Amino acid sequence: DFQLSAIAAGAHDTYLRQWARAAQAWGHPFLIRFGWEMNGDWKYPWSEQLNGNRAGDYVKAWRHVHDLFAEAGTANVTWVWCPNISGGTTLPYASLYPGDGYVDWTCLDGFNFYPAWIDFDTVFTAHGIDWLGDSYAQVLAIAPHKPMIIVTGSLEAGDGGAQKAAWITDAFTTQLANGFPAVGAVIWFNWDGDDASHATLPIESSGASLAAFSAAIQPDYFAGNEFSQLDTARVAPLP
């Protein structure tokens, strides 16, 4: 029912127009991360590797949805294009990018919950790991002038939170502050997955993790959420 070609062909336009009008009537600025992790081959029906979708379908669907919002005059939406970090089963970013006129922010999903313990820098740049790609550089090559959002998180290592605390401290106080200048916002994926494999992903998984996160976001490098005070303008990166 929700193949990309059906969306692009207008099969769901009635719903989409209703959604766009409701968003406009609500009036507050928000970011919409439409069709996330579209480069992967896992579970999402908007992946070109699943659900009978074909190459090129994702961009057509994205542009169609974007155009419907534009036609409705919905000016308070900010469009976020968010692939997963690249790896052995993912599609090239360039084939899935809708174009600068259709994207306001880029984004990357990447986590430390793989079989091997991976630090923040390695998750997004693949330093020393051959089965990952340098995702940060690849996205910048496609959209060098777009602000980027990082969606991330880490499991614990069964040591009371010490390694996760160190991971958080390194990610926020060293890596983000010094090695990722295009990043304008960070989202911690604070979800336990309702299963044992993700149980320690939330910030509150241990006292050590919570303390590390609280301390790491205190410096002036990080700003509080000022976007809730905006009227209907798009969400722009802070200077």
C-alpha positions as CSV (number, residue, x, y, z in Angstrom):
1,D,0.0,0.0,0.0
2,F,2.9,2.4,0.7
3,Q,5.3,1.7,-2.1
4,L,7.3,4.8,-3.1
5,S,5.9,4.8,-6.6
6,A,2.4,5.0,-5.2
7,I,3.3,8.0,-3.1
8,A,4.9,9.7,-6.0
9,A,1.9,8.9,-8.2
10,G,-0.5,10.7,-5.8
11,A,-2.2,7.7,-4.2
12,H,-2.0,9.3,-0.8
13,D,-2.4,13.0,-1.7
14,T,-5.6,13.5,0.2
15,Y,-4.0,12.5,3.4
16,L,-0.8,14.4,2.7
17,R,-2.6,17.6,1.9
18,Q,-4.7,17.2,5.1
19,W,-1.5,16.8,7.1
20,A,0.2,19.8,5.4
21,R,-2.8,22.0,6.1
22,A,-3.0,20.9,9.7
23,A,0.7,21.6,10.2
24,Q,0.3,25.1,8.7
25,A,-2.7,25.7,11.0
26,W,-0.7,24.6,14.0
27,G,1.7,27.3,13.1
28,H,4.8,26.4,15.1
29,P,8.2,25.5,13.6
30,F,9.2,21.8,13.5
31,L,11.6,19.5,11.7
32,I,10.3,16.6,9.8
33,R,12.7,13.7,9.3
34,F,10.8,12.1,6.4
35,G,11.7,8.6,5.3
36,W,14.7,8.1,7.6
37,E,17.4,5.5,7.1
38,M,16.3,5.1,3.5
39,N,19.7,3.8,2.5
40,G,19.4,0.6,4.5
41,D,18.0,-2.8,3.8
42,W,16.1,-3.2,7.1
43,K,12.4,-3.1,7.8
44,Y,11.4,0.3,6.4
45,P,8.9,0.2,3.5
46,W,10.4,3.3,2.0
47,S,13.8,1.6,1.4
48,E,14.5,1.1,-2.3
49,Q,15.8,-2.4,-1.3
50,L,12.4,-3.5,0.0
51,N,8.7,-3.4,-0.7
52,G,9.0,-3.6,-4.5
53,N,10.6,-0.2,-4.7
54,R,13.0,0.6,-7.5
55,A,16.0,2.9,-7.9
56,G,15.0,6.5,-8.1
57,D,11.7,6.0,-6.4
58,Y,12.8,7.5,-3.1
59,V,13.7,10.9,-4.6
60,K,10.5,11.0,-6.6
61,A,8.4,10.3,-3.5
62,W,10.3,12.9,-1.4
63,R,9.9,15.6,-4.0
64,H,6.2,14.8,-4.4
65,V,5.5,15.1,-0.7
66,H,7.7,18.3,-0.4
67,D,5.8,19.9,-3.3
68,L,2.4,19.2,-1.8
69,F,3.5,21.0,1.4
70,A,4.8,23.9,-0.7
71,E,1.5,24.1,-2.6
72,A,-0.4,24.2,0.7
73,G,1.8,27.1,1.8
74,T,3.1,25.2,4.8
75,A,6.1,27.4,5.7
76,N,6.8,26.2,9.2
77,V,8.2,22.8,8.2
78,T,12.0,22.2,8.0
79,W,12.9,19.1,5.9
80,V,15.5,16.8,7.3
81,W,17.2,14.2,5.1
82,C,18.5,11.5,7.4
83,P,20.3,8.3,6.1
84,N,21.9,5.8,8.3
85,I,25.7,5.6,8.5
86,S,27.0,3.8,5.4
87,G,28.1,0.1,5.4
88,G,28.2,-3.0,3.4
89,T,24.5,-3.3,2.8
90,T,23.5,0.4,2.3
91,L,22.9,2.3,-0.9
92,P,25.0,5.3,-2.0
93,Y,23.9,8.5,-0.5
94,A,24.0,10.4,-3.8
95,S,21.4,8.2,-5.4
96,L,18.9,9.1,-2.6
97,Y,19.5,12.8,-2.1
98,P,16.4,14.8,-3.3
99,G,18.5,17.9,-4.1
100,D,19.4,21.1,-2.3
101,G,16.1,22.8,-3.1
102,Y,14.2,20.0,-1.3
103,V,16.4,19.6,1.8
104,D,17.0,22.1,4.6
105,W,19.1,20.0,7.0
106,T,21.0,16.8,6.4
107,C,21.3,14.2,9.1
108,L,23.0,10.9,10.1
109,D,21.8,8.0,12.3
110,G,24.7,6.2,13.9
111,F,25.1,4.3,17.1
112,N,27.5,2.3,19.3
113,F,25.4,-0.9,19.4
114,Y,27.3,-3.1,17.0
115,P,29.0,-6.3,18.0
116,A,32.3,-4.5,18.6
117,W,32.6,-1.4,20.8
118,I,33.0,1.6,18.5
119,D,33.7,5.2,19.7
120,F,31.7,8.2,18.4
121,D,34.3,9.3,15.9
122,T,34.6,5.8,14.4
123,V,30.8,5.4,14.1
124,F,30.6,8.5,11.8
125,T,34.0,8.5,10.1
126,A,34.9,4.7,10.0
127,H,38.5,5.3,11.2
128,G,40.1,1.9,11.3
129,I,37.0,-0.1,10.4
130,D,36.7,-1.4,6.9
131,W,33.0,-2.4,7.0
132,L,31.9,1.2,7.6
133,G,32.1,4.2,5.3
134,D,33.2,7.7,6.2
135,S,29.6,8.8,6.4
136,Y,30.2,12.3,7.7
137,A,32.5,13.1,4.7
138,Q,30.1,11.4,2.3
139,V,27.2,13.5,3.3
140,L,29.3,16.7,3.3
141,A,30.4,15.9,-0.3
142,I,26.8,15.8,-1.4
143,A,25.5,18.8,0.6
144,P,28.5,20.8,1.9
145,H,26.5,23.9,2.8
146,K,23.6,22.2,4.7
147,P,23.6,22.1,8.5
148,M,23.6,18.5,9.8
149,I,21.9,16.7,12.7
150,I,23.5,13.7,14.4
151,V,21.2,11.1,15.9
152,T,23.2,8.8,18.1
153,G,23.5,6.7,21.3
154,S,25.5,4.0,23.0
155,L,24.8,0.8,24.9
156,E,26.7,0.0,28.1
157,A,29.5,-2.5,28.4
158,G,28.4,-4.3,31.5
159,D,30.7,-2.4,33.8
160,G,28.3,-0.2,35.7
161,G,28.3,2.5,32.9
162,A,32.0,3.5,33.1
163,Q,32.7,2.9,29.4
164,K,29.5,4.4,28.2
165,A,30.2,7.5,30.4
166,A,33.6,7.8,28.8
167,W,32.0,7.4,25.3
168,I,29.5,10.2,26.1
169,T,32.2,12.5,27.4
170,D,34.5,11.9,24.4
171,A,31.6,12.4,21.9
172,F,30.3,15.6,23.3
173,T,33.3,17.4,24.7
174,T,36.0,16.3,22.2
175,Q,34.6,14.9,19.0
176,L,31.5,17.1,18.4
177,A,33.2,20.2,19.7
178,N,36.3,19.8,17.5
179,G,35.8,17.3,14.6
180,F,32.3,17.8,13.3
181,P,31.9,21.5,12.4
182,A,28.8,20.9,10.1
183,V,26.7,19.5,13.0
184,G,24.2,22.0,14.3
185,A,22.1,19.7,16.4
186,V,22.4,16.4,18.3
187,I,19.6,14.0,19.2
188,W,20.3,11.2,21.7
189,F,18.2,8.1,20.7
190,N,16.8,7.7,24.2
191,W,14.9,4.4,23.5
192,D,15.3,1.0,25.1
193,G,13.7,-0.9,22.2
194,D,11.5,-2.8,24.7
195,D,14.1,-5.6,24.5
196,A,17.3,-6.6,26.2
197,S,19.5,-5.7,23.3
198,H,18.7,-2.0,23.6
199,A,18.0,-1.9,27.3
200,T,21.0,0.2,28.2
201,L,20.7,2.7,25.3
202,P,18.9,5.5,27.2
203,I,20.9,8.2,29.0
204,E,19.5,7.1,32.3
205,S,20.8,3.5,32.0
206,S,23.2,4.2,34.9
207,G,24.2,6.9,37.3
208,A,27.5,7.2,35.5
209,S,25.9,7.6,32.1
210,L,23.5,10.2,33.4
211,A,26.2,12.2,35.1
212,A,28.5,12.1,32.1
213,F,25.7,13.4,29.8
214,S,24.7,16.1,32.2
215,A,28.2,17.4,32.5
216,A,29.0,17.1,28.8
217,I,26.2,19.4,27.7
218,Q,27.1,22.2,30.1
219,P,29.8,24.0,28.1
220,D,28.9,27.1,26.0
221,Y,29.4,25.0,22.9
222,F,25.9,23.6,23.4
223,A,22.8,25.9,23.4
224,G,19.4,25.2,24.9
225,N,16.3,24.8,22.7
226,E,15.6,28.3,21.6
227,F,13.4,27.1,18.7
228,S,10.2,26.8,20.8
229,Q,10.1,30.6,20.9
230,L,10.0,31.0,17.1
231,D,6.8,31.9,15.3
232,T,6.5,30.3,11.8
233,A,10.0,30.6,10.5
234,R,12.0,27.5,9.5
235,V,14.5,26.2,12.0
236,A,17.9,27.6,11.1
237,P,21.3,26.7,12.6
238,L,22.5,28.9,15.4
239,P,25.4,31.2,14.6
